[in-house]
Amino acid sequence: MEASDKESFTVPHVENDSQWETFLQEILAKAERLAFSIEQLDETQLFAVFDHEKYGNYYRNILGVIEHTQYHLGQIALLKKMI
C-alpha cells in the first residue's frame, strides 16, 4: 500500500448549489457502499490482518476511519459556530 498526502482529498471545484448537491450525493453513495461492505464482514474477517501485520486488523482500521471522520466533523462544527 502506497499513498501520498497530495492525493488524500482531491475534489472537483464546486461553483454552484447543483454541483454541491451532486458532490454530496456521490459522497453519501460511497458511504453507503462502505457501510454495506463492512456489514458483509464476518467476525473472522473483521479481526484478520489488514494487508500486512504492521497495519493491524480490519476492525482497527475501520474504527480508525470512523474516529478520523468524527474528528473532522468536530472541526466542521467549530467552524460553523465561528461563522
C-alpha positions as CSV (number, residue, x, y, z in Angstrom):
1,M,0.0,0.0,0.0
2,E,1.4,3.3,-1.1
3,A,-0.3,6.7,-0.7
4,S,0.6,10.3,-0.8
5,D,-0.9,13.2,1.2
6,K,-1.3,15.2,-2.1
7,E,-3.9,12.6,-3.2
8,S,-5.7,12.3,0.1
9,F,-8.5,14.8,-0.7
10,T,-8.8,15.8,-4.3
11,V,-12.3,17.1,-5.2
12,P,-13.7,19.0,-8.1
13,H,-14.2,22.7,-7.8
14,V,-17.8,23.5,-6.7
15,E,-19.3,26.6,-8.2
16,N,-23.0,26.3,-7.5
17,D,-25.6,24.5,-5.4
18,S,-26.3,21.9,-8.1
19,Q,-22.6,20.9,-8.2
20,W,-22.6,20.8,-4.4
21,E,-25.7,18.5,-4.3
22,T,-24.1,16.2,-6.9
23,F,-20.9,16.0,-4.9
24,L,-22.8,15.4,-1.7
25,Q,-24.9,12.6,-3.3
26,E,-21.6,10.9,-4.6
27,I,-20.1,11.1,-1.1
28,L,-23.3,9.6,0.5
29,A,-23.4,6.8,-2.1
30,K,-19.7,5.9,-1.3
31,A,-20.5,5.9,2.4
32,E,-23.4,3.5,1.8
33,R,-21.2,1.2,-0.3
34,L,-18.6,1.3,2.5
35,A,-21.2,0.5,5.2
36,F,-22.6,-2.3,3.1
37,S,-19.1,-3.8,2.6
38,I,-18.4,-3.6,6.3
39,E,-21.7,-5.4,7.1
40,Q,-20.6,-8.3,4.9
41,L,-17.5,-9.0,7.0
42,D,-17.9,-11.8,9.5
43,E,-16.1,-11.8,12.8
44,T,-13.2,-13.8,11.5
45,Q,-12.6,-11.4,8.6
46,L,-13.1,-8.4,10.9
47,F,-10.1,-9.5,13.1
48,A,-8.0,-10.8,10.2
49,V,-4.7,-9.0,9.4
50,F,-5.2,-6.0,7.1
51,D,-2.8,-6.3,4.2
52,H,0.3,-6.7,6.4
53,E,0.6,-7.4,10.1
54,K,2.1,-3.8,10.6
55,Y,-1.3,-2.4,9.6
56,G,-3.3,-4.3,12.3
57,N,-6.6,-5.9,11.6
58,Y,-9.7,-4.8,9.6
59,Y,-11.6,-3.8,12.8
60,R,-8.9,-1.4,14.0
61,N,-8.6,0.2,10.5
62,I,-12.4,0.6,10.2
63,L,-12.5,2.1,13.7
64,G,-9.7,4.5,12.8
65,V,-11.7,5.7,9.8
66,I,-14.7,6.3,12.0
67,E,-12.6,8.2,14.6
68,H,-10.9,10.3,12.0
69,T,-14.3,11.2,10.4
70,Q,-15.6,12.2,13.8
71,Y,-12.5,14.4,14.3
72,H,-13.2,16.3,11.1
73,L,-16.9,16.6,11.8
74,G,-15.9,18.3,15.1
75,Q,-13.8,20.7,13.2
76,I,-16.7,21.5,10.9
77,A,-19.0,22.1,13.8
78,L,-16.5,24.5,15.4
79,L,-16.0,26.4,12.1
80,K,-19.8,26.7,11.7
81,K,-20.0,28.2,15.2
82,M,-17.2,30.6,14.3
83,I,-19.1,31.8,11.1
